[in-house]
Amino acid sequence: MMKCPNCQSKDLGKIGINQYYCWNCFIELSIGGHLIHTHQVEEDGSLSSLDDLFNEQERKLS
Protein backbone atom coordinates (compact mmCIF):
# COMPACT_ATOMS: atom_id res chain seq x y z
CA MET A 1 0.00 0.00 0.00
CA MET A 2 1.23 3.48 -0.87
CA LYS A 3 1.89 6.03 1.89
CA CYS A 4 2.29 9.78 1.68
CA PRO A 5 6.02 10.66 1.84
CA ASN A 6 5.16 13.84 3.78
CA CYS A 7 2.96 12.59 6.63
CA GLN A 8 3.14 8.77 6.20
CA SER A 9 -0.68 8.62 5.99
CA LYS A 10 -2.42 5.89 4.02
CA ASP A 11 -5.51 8.09 3.66
CA LEU A 12 -5.04 8.73 -0.07
CA GLY A 13 -7.74 9.30 -2.65
CA LYS A 14 -7.32 8.52 -6.34
CA ILE A 15 -8.02 11.60 -8.51
CA GLY A 16 -6.73 10.39 -11.87
CA ILE A 17 -4.48 7.91 -13.61
CA ASN A 18 -1.41 7.64 -11.34
CA GLN A 19 -2.59 10.71 -9.38
CA TYR A 20 -3.58 10.75 -5.71
CA TYR A 21 -4.51 13.28 -3.03
CA CYS A 22 -3.49 13.02 0.62
CA TRP A 23 -6.47 13.86 2.83
CA ASN A 24 -4.21 14.23 5.87
CA CYS A 25 -1.74 16.89 4.67
CA PHE A 26 -3.57 18.08 1.51
CA ILE A 27 -0.87 17.50 -1.10
CA GLU A 28 -1.19 15.89 -4.51
CA LEU A 29 0.94 12.89 -5.43
CA SER A 30 1.70 11.49 -8.86
CA ILE A 31 3.55 8.33 -9.83
CA GLY A 32 6.35 8.49 -12.40
CA GLY A 33 8.34 5.32 -12.91
CA HIS A 34 9.15 4.08 -9.41
CA LEU A 35 9.04 7.50 -7.74
CA ILE A 36 6.29 9.50 -6.07
CA HIS A 37 6.22 13.16 -7.14
CA THR A 38 4.70 15.56 -4.62
CA HIS A 39 2.87 18.80 -5.39
CA GLN A 40 1.19 21.57 -3.46
CA VAL A 41 -2.11 22.77 -4.90
CA GLU A 42 -2.04 26.58 -5.17
CA GLU A 43 -5.06 28.90 -4.79
CA ASP A 44 -5.42 29.22 -8.58
CA GLY A 45 -5.42 25.42 -8.99
CA SER A 46 -1.86 25.18 -10.33
CA LEU A 47 0.65 22.76 -8.83
CA SER A 48 4.01 23.59 -7.24
CA SER A 49 6.57 20.79 -6.91
CA LEU A 50 7.57 19.71 -3.41
CA ASP A 51 10.04 17.06 -4.63
CA ASP A 52 13.03 19.04 -3.37
CA LEU A 53 11.81 18.53 0.22
CA PHE A 54 12.27 14.75 0.04
CA ASN A 55 15.22 12.58 -0.95
CA GLU A 56 14.83 9.89 -3.58
CA GLN A 57 14.63 7.11 -0.97
CA GLU A 58 11.66 8.79 0.75
CA ARG A 59 9.85 9.12 -2.61
CA LYS A 60 10.46 5.52 -3.76
CA LEU A 61 7.43 3.27 -4.18
CA SER A 62 7.55 0.29 -1.87
C-alpha positions, 0 to 999 in steps of 0.5 A, a space after each residue: 500500500 502506498 503512503 504519503 512521503 510527507 505525513 506517512 498517511 495511508 488516507 489517499 484518494 485517487 483523482 486520476 491515472 497515477 494521481 492521488 490526493 493526501 487527505 491528511 496533509 492536503 498535497 497531490 501525489 503522482 507516480 512516475 516510474 518508481 518515484 512518487 512526485 509531490 505537489 502543493 495545490 495553489 489557490 489558482 489550482 496550479 501545482 508547485 513541486 515539493 520534490 526538493 523537500 524529500 530525498 529519492 529514498 523517501 519518494 520511492 514506491 515500496 
